[in-house]
Amino acid sequence: MVERTADQNSLKRLLPALGSRTLVMGILNLTPDSFSGDGLAAAEDPVDAALRQAERFLKEGADILDVGGESTRPGAAPVSAEEEAARVLPVIRALAERLPEAVISVDTSKASVAEAALEAGAHLVNDVWGLRADPRLGAVAARRGAPVILMHNRSTPGSAEVRARLGGRYVGVEYEDLLGEV
């Protein structure tokens, strides 16, 4: 049984566009160590700063708001699921409440963060490790009926646990391998 918690009307609005045009994603970066200098974590009120940025993104034509709480820059230190959730969940809740028309994705590779984010109002999961870092993430997305954006990443994972799980395959994952696992 699929457990849908977020309002799916926002997401359904995008379905006709898939494959017919490029969708634009506005990134709400809630990390203190952003390599692009756009991290909202340093703001006096990160939730308010994220809401203002989200409103600007939507006004400028963004289709999806992507909320991330762990840096994926090369060499970034991994953060715990608890810390990542503490960064993203207040923003996702605020976005779902104040901008109900917005399609919200959570940028995470952790099943527990994805589960909580989908419960809080996110519609989809954006995983930079292509469902390889946490073997439970695919099941969470499937159970919630949440689409997943799979990314290919040539970086070395910051966590020894993730490096071991990926078995050195994080550098040159082939497209066919990824499709086979999905």
N, C-alpha and C positions, 0 to 999 in steps of 0.2 A: 504494500500500500504506500502511495506517495503522500508524504506529509507536506503540504504547501502552507507556508506561514505568511510570506510576503504577498502583498497585493500583486497579482499576476497581470493586471490590465496594462500596467506600464510596460512590462516586458513584451506582451502580445503586440503592442503598438509597433515594436521594432521588427517583428518577424517578417513582414512583407519586404522590408529593406534588405534582409540578409541575402547576399549574393547579387544584389542589384546596385548597391552603392557602398562606399566605404563608410563605416560607422566611426564616429569620433568619440574617444574616451578622454574625459578630463580626469587627471590624476590628483587625488587628495592625499598627499604624502605626510603621514603623521610620525615620521621618524626624526630624531634629533640630528642624524648624521647624513642627510641627503647630499649626494654628490652633485646634484643640480641646483642646490641652494634654495629649493622651494619647500623645504620641510615646514609644516605648520605646528609641529610639536613645541617649538620655542615661543610661539605666540602666548600672550598673557592669558587668553582664553582660546585654546586650540579648537574647541567645538564651534565657537562663534566664528573664528577665522576660517574654518572649513566650510561652514554654511555660506559665508560671504563669497568664498572662492567658488563653491558649487553653484551659487546663483549666477555668478559671472560666467562660468563655463556653460551653463544652460542657455543663458542669454546669447552667448556667442555661438551656439549651435551644437554643443556636445550632446551626444546620444546616451552616453553611459557615464556615471560617476564612479570612479574606482578608488576605493578607500584602502590604503595600505599602512601597516604599522611595523613592518620589518624591512630594513634596507636590503636591497639586492645588489648593491654596488659591489664590485670585486673587493674582497678583503674585509667586508663588513662583519662585525661580530654578530652571531646569532642571538636572538632574544627568545625568552621562554614564551610558551603559549599564553601564560597568564599576563605577561607584560604586553604582548601583542594585542590580546583581547582588550586590555585596559585602554589601549590607545585607540582602537577602531570602534568598539561597540558604542560608546557615547555619541560618536559622530554618525554612525549608521542609524541609530535610534532617532537622532535629531533630523537627519535627512529624510527618513521615512515619514516623520511627523510633519515637518515644515515644507517639504517638497514632494508630496505624494505622487506627482507625475513623473518623478525621476526614476530612471533605471539605475540601481545601485549594484556594483560588484564589490566583492571583498578580495583583495590581493593577498592571498595566503597560501602556504603549502601545508598548513596544519589542520587536520580534521576537526579538532575541538574548536579552533577559532572559526572555521567555516560554519560549523553547526550553530554556534552562538550567533554569528553574524547573520545567517539565514533566518534564524529565529527573531533577530532584532529588526529585520526589514530588508536585508540584502536579497537580490534576485538571482545573482549568479556568482560563480567563483572564478577568479583569475589566478591560475597557478603557474608561476614561473618555472617550476620543476616538472611540469607535465604529468602530474599525479604520481611521481616517482619518489618524492621525499617522504610522504606519509601514506603508507599503503591503505589506510582507512578512508582517505579523502574521497575517492571515487564513490565508495558506498554511501557516504554522507550526502554527496551531491545527488546520487541516484534516488536515495530515499526521499529527499526533499524535492525532487523534480527540478533541480537547479541546473541550468546549462553551465558548462565549464569552458573557459578559455584556456587552452593548452599552449604553453609557450616552450620554445626551445631555448636552452641556456647553455652557453659555453663556459660559464664560470665554474670554479671549484667551490662546492658547498662549504660553508663555514663550520658546519657541525660534523665532527668525526662520525657520529651515528649515521647521518645522511650519506656521507661519503662511503661508508661501509655498505649501506643498503643499496646504493647505486653501483657498487662494485667497479668503480673507475669508468663507468659508461657515461658519466655526465659531460665529457668533453665532446664525444662524437656520436651522439645518439642519432640513429638513422630514422628517417620518416617512417619507413615500413615497420621498424621495431616499435615505434610509438603507436602506430595504428593497430598492430597486433595486440598490444597491451590494453588498448581502449576497447 
